[in-house]
Amino acid sequence: MAAPTPKELKKLADACRKAGIKHYKTPDFEFTLTDDAPVSAYKKAVASPRPSDEPFKTDSLSEEAMLFWSTDISNEGETL
């Protein structure tokens, strides 16, 4: 058996974890699993709170927000 692709290796590691196998060896390769599966970076990114998910603390605008509330920040009239 040739060494598995990364996708196949992930499936094999998942199957070994479910079966309680911590060390797997074939004539071509071997690996040892840790007790806990690592948390994927994707799950960490999804789990992190976004500013839009946080509740509002006040109903009024801050002083800085009021200062820039009516300003136009577009560059329509500028030429280079």
One Martini backbone bead per residue (centre of mass of N, CA, C, O) as a GRO file, in nm:
protein
   80
    1MET     BB    1   0.095   0.037   0.024
    2ALA     BB    2   0.059   0.352  -0.021
    3ALA     BB    3   0.068   0.652   0.064
    4PRO     BB    4  -0.149   0.864   0.167
    5THR     BB    5  -0.339   1.108   0.135
    6PRO     BB    6  -0.443   1.367   0.317
    7LYS     BB    7  -0.743   1.284   0.304
    8GLU     BB    8  -0.702   0.985   0.382
    9LEU     BB    9  -0.552   1.040   0.650
   10LYS     BB   10  -0.787   1.181   0.792
   11LYS     BB   11  -0.983   0.942   0.782
   12LEU     BB   12  -0.798   0.744   0.932
   13ALA     BB   13  -0.770   0.908   1.193
   14ASP     BB   14  -1.071   0.918   1.261
   15ALA     BB   15  -1.109   0.610   1.276
   16CYS     BB   16  -0.899   0.560   1.499
   17ARG     BB   17  -1.026   0.736   1.717
   18LYS     BB   18  -1.300   0.583   1.729
   19ALA     BB   19  -1.140   0.298   1.795
   20GLY     BB   20  -0.875   0.373   1.986
   21ILE     BB   21  -0.636   0.432   1.798
   22LYS     BB   22  -0.286   0.553   1.834
   23HIS     BB   23  -0.135   0.331   1.654
   24TYR     BB   24  -0.009   0.320   1.310
   25LYS     BB   25   0.105   0.041   1.090
   26THR     BB   26   0.300   0.007   0.799
   27PRO     BB   27   0.536  -0.059   0.564
   28ASP     BB   28   0.527   0.262   0.464
   29PHE     BB   29   0.383   0.365   0.740
   30GLU     BB   30   0.345   0.587   1.036
   31PHE     BB   31   0.134   0.670   1.332
   32THR     BB   32   0.063   0.904   1.604
   33LEU     BB   33  -0.177   0.981   1.838
   34THR     BB   34  -0.335   1.182   2.027
   35ASP     BB   35  -0.572   1.209   2.262
   36ASP     BB   36  -0.645   1.480   2.119
   37ALA     BB   37  -0.796   1.652   1.892
   38PRO     BB   38  -0.745   1.896   1.693
   39VAL     BB   39  -0.830   2.216   1.631
   40SER     BB   40  -0.951   2.379   1.386
   41ALA     BB   41  -0.919   2.682   1.230
   42TYR     BB   42  -1.211   2.705   1.137
   43LYS     BB   43  -1.351   2.675   1.414
   44LYS     BB   44  -1.213   2.918   1.542
   45ALA     BB   45  -1.320   3.135   1.344
   46VAL     BB   46  -1.626   3.078   1.390
   47ALA     BB   47  -1.620   3.108   1.715
   48SER     BB   48  -1.551   3.387   1.692
   49PRO     BB   49  -1.634   3.693   1.769
   50ARG     BB   50  -1.826   3.939   1.633
   51PRO     BB   51  -1.921   4.260   1.645
   52SER     BB   52  -2.219   4.197   1.538
   53ASP     BB   53  -2.281   3.986   1.787
   54GLU     BB   54  -2.284   4.212   1.974
   55PRO     BB   55  -2.431   4.395   2.192
   56PHE     BB   56  -2.569   4.676   2.268
   57LYS     BB   57  -2.488   4.942   2.505
   58THR     BB   58  -2.622   5.175   2.326
   59ASP     BB   59  -2.839   5.422   2.161
   60SER     BB   60  -2.606   5.607   2.120
   61LEU     BB   61  -2.370   5.804   2.001
   62SER     BB   62  -2.071   5.880   1.975
   63GLU     BB   63  -1.871   6.145   1.940
   64GLU     BB   64  -1.727   6.037   1.687
   65ALA     BB   65  -1.980   5.952   1.529
   66MET     BB   66  -2.108   6.239   1.524
   67LEU     BB   67  -1.878   6.382   1.371
   68PHE     BB   68  -1.909   6.167   1.104
   69TRP     BB   69  -2.212   6.140   1.016
   70SER     BB   70  -2.223   6.398   0.786
   71THR     BB   71  -1.993   6.298   0.625
   72ASP     BB   72  -1.807   6.288   0.318
   73ILE     BB   73  -1.577   6.021   0.207
   74SER     BB   74  -1.568   6.068  -0.074
   75ASN     BB   75  -1.383   6.100  -0.411
   76GLU     BB   76  -1.537   6.262  -0.642
   77GLY     BB   77  -1.373   6.559  -0.660
   78GLU     BB   78  -1.107   6.427  -0.703
   79THR     BB   79  -0.776   6.478  -0.832
   80LEU     BB   80  -0.451   6.364  -0.964
   0.00000   0.00000   0.00000
